[in-house]
Amino acid sequence: MLKFNSNARNYLSIILFHAFLGLLFFIFPFFAKVYCAAILVVGAYFIIKNKNRNEEALYAAAYIVGAEVLLRMTGGNLLYEIGKYGVIIFIVLGMFFKGFSKNAVAYWFYLVLLIPGVVIAITDLDYNEDLRKSITFNISGPLALGIAALYTYQRKISSKQIDDLLLAIGLPIISCATYLFFYVPDVQDVITSTQSNFEMSGGFGPNQVATILGLGVFIYFSRMLFCSTNSLILLINLLIALMLAFRGLVTFSRGGMITGLVMLLILLLFTSLRINRGGKLKVSIFLLFISISLLGVFTYSSIKTSGLITNRYANQDALGRVKESQFSGREEIIKSEIGFFMRSPIFGVGVAMGAKLRNEASGLTILSHNEITRMLAEHGSLGILALFILLFTPVVLYLDNSNNLYLFCFLAFWLLTINHAAMRLAAPGFIYALALLKVIRPDEKNPLPRKQIRDKR
């Protein structure tokens, strides 16, 4: 299941198939729901059929992570949080067949730290259906991260499998970009300001769309570096990366694109540290090539938007005036959440209570964009401890996991994404969990984890 052939013809076929899906969902939106159901059914089928021998659970989870934004913008998601629920379902199935590391104590502790915030919210006197949905919305991301981390913690995997997992995420992103192309074929028709643009994001949240497109840019540039076995595949990966970069830029949401670039720079840095002088020269040439390519895409985007994209990244309005806020007014949300922390520093005000309290104070329902300050406000000091576990555990693991060149790329994606888009998507939590995988060299023996909890049958 989900093993990707490096043959150029096969690779092009699977790319074109996913581009076709984007067109299909644009013409017949109903098929997006069929697609969503198929991901769940087919993913579960192969995990069970193969007893997760080839890490089918990870591949299925990766694929639904890549498809989450596409499903949301096309109305194909059977449940709004289907991406996070899908990750949980697939990973739990994978655990049933292959267990999880008994050494992942830190992530059991992390999950326990989330409980008091949920209990406080549930015991609120005004608990109702809307609050229940808000709690689910806010806790499903951290929960999916914790469950995925229990599974991936020091699980041995090959570097090729890591590349294939990234491709599983990247394929539905092609469908997403294709859908966006047909949704707004001419950028100049809808761009009138430097604000994040819902039209250019398929009528869906620009922040989340740019996040997944930025991740796609990283994936296909990394495939240029490690997985392009011939010039045709190299060209295909380049064209996809540049297409995704353009579609991401014209959403006018900056966070996702900047995150993708930072990930790529980190990857090149760690790659250069592991290779000889000749290899370093090739990486330098590759960096120069990428820089010229991205500069070309940015210039093209600026021309297509009459210079407005340049203003956006310079924090200027359409008339070229510098905006007072560099973060689209999110500073006020952060200030309110710090205030909630000061109000209840031990256990926090409770999951989803931050938005509720802001609504009571201003009459507006404003959701947090920053997972760090949300954890601070809603989980208090326990939230701080949970964040420390998430931040430092992968760093410590790197001491015995230096073969995972992507580790700090994945950690950066999680950290930067939760700072501008919280955990509204399954992507930051799942990508974080991939940083915990122990990548083995081809010459290493016994690729299976020694310490796993297995079902005794």
PEJO-V596054 format. One record per backbone hydrogen bond with DSSP energy under -1.0 kcal/mol. CO is the residue of the C=O (numbers start at 1). NH is the residue of the N-H. Records with the same first field share a line. If there is no record, write none. Layout:
CO: NH / NH
This chain:
7: 11
8: 12
9: 13
10: 14
11: 15
12: 16
13: 17
14: 18
15: 19
16: 20
17: 21
18: 22
19: 23
20: 24
21: 25
22: 26
23: 27
24: 28
28: 31
29: 32
30: 33 / 34
31: 35
32: 36
33: 37
34: 38
35: 39
36: 40
37: 41
38: 42
39: 43
40: 44
41: 45
42: 46
43: 47
44: 48
45: 49
46: 50
47: 52
50: 53
52: 55
55: 59
56: 60
57: 61
58: 62
59: 63
60: 64
61: 65
62: 66
63: 67
67: 71
68: 72
69: 73
70: 74
71: 76 / 77
79: 82
81: 85
82: 86
83: 87
84: 88
85: 89
86: 90
87: 91
88: 92
89: 93
90: 94
91: 95
92: 96
93: 97
94: 98
95: 99
100: 453
101: 104
103: 105
104: 108
105: 109
106: 110
107: 111
108: 112
109: 113
112: 115
114: 118
115: 119
116: 120
117: 121 / 351
118: 122
119: 123
121: 124
124: 127
128: 132
129: 133
130: 134
131: 135
132: 136
133: 137
134: 138
135: 139
136: 140
139: 143
140: 144
141: 145
142: 146
143: 147
144: 148
145: 149
146: 150
147: 151
148: 152
149: 153
152: 155
155: 438
157: 440
158: 162
159: 163
160: 164
161: 165
162: 166
163: 167
164: 168
165: 169
166: 170
167: 171
170: 174
171: 175
172: 176
173: 177
174: 178
175: 179
176: 180
177: 181
178: 182
179: 183
180: 184
186: 189
187: 190 / 191
198: 203
199: 202
201: 204
205: 209
206: 210
207: 211
208: 212
209: 213
210: 214
211: 215
212: 216
213: 217
214: 218
215: 219
216: 220
217: 221
218: 222
219: 223
220: 224
221: 225
222: 226
223: 227
227: 229
230: 234
231: 235
232: 236
233: 237
234: 238
235: 239
236: 240
237: 241
238: 242
239: 243
240: 244
241: 245
242: 246
243: 247
244: 248
245: 249
246: 250
248: 251
249: 252
251: 197
254: 258
255: 259
256: 260
257: 261
258: 262
259: 263
260: 264
261: 265
262: 266
263: 267
264: 268
265: 269
266: 270
267: 271
268: 272
269: 273
271: 274
276: 280
277: 281
278: 282
279: 283
280: 284
281: 285
282: 286
283: 287
284: 288
285: 289
286: 290
287: 291
288: 292
289: 293
290: 294
291: 295
292: 296
293: 297
294: 298
295: 299
296: 300
297: 301
298: 302
299: 303
300: 304
301: 305
302: 307
303: 306
305: 308
307: 311
308: 312
309: 313
310: 314
311: 316
312: 315
315: 323
317: 320
321: 317
327: 330
329: 332
330: 334
331: 335
332: 336
333: 337
334: 338
335: 339
336: 340
337: 341
338: 342
339: 343
340: 344
344: 348
345: 381
346: 382
350: 353
352: 356
353: 357
354: 358
355: 359
356: 360
357: 361
358: 362
359: 363
369: 422
370: 374
371: 375
372: 376
373: 377
374: 378
375: 379
377: 349
378: 350
379: 382
380: 384
381: 385
382: 386
383: 387
384: 388
385: 389
386: 390
387: 391
388: 392
389: 393
392: 396
393: 397
394: 398
396: 399
397: 400
398: 401
401: 404
403: 405
404: 407
406: 410
407: 411
408: 412
409: 413
410: 414
411: 415
412: 416
413: 417
414: 418
417: 420 / 421
418: 371
421: 424
426: 430
427: 431
428: 432
429: 433
430: 434
432: 435
433: 436
434: 437
436: 154
438: 157
441: 444
455: 457
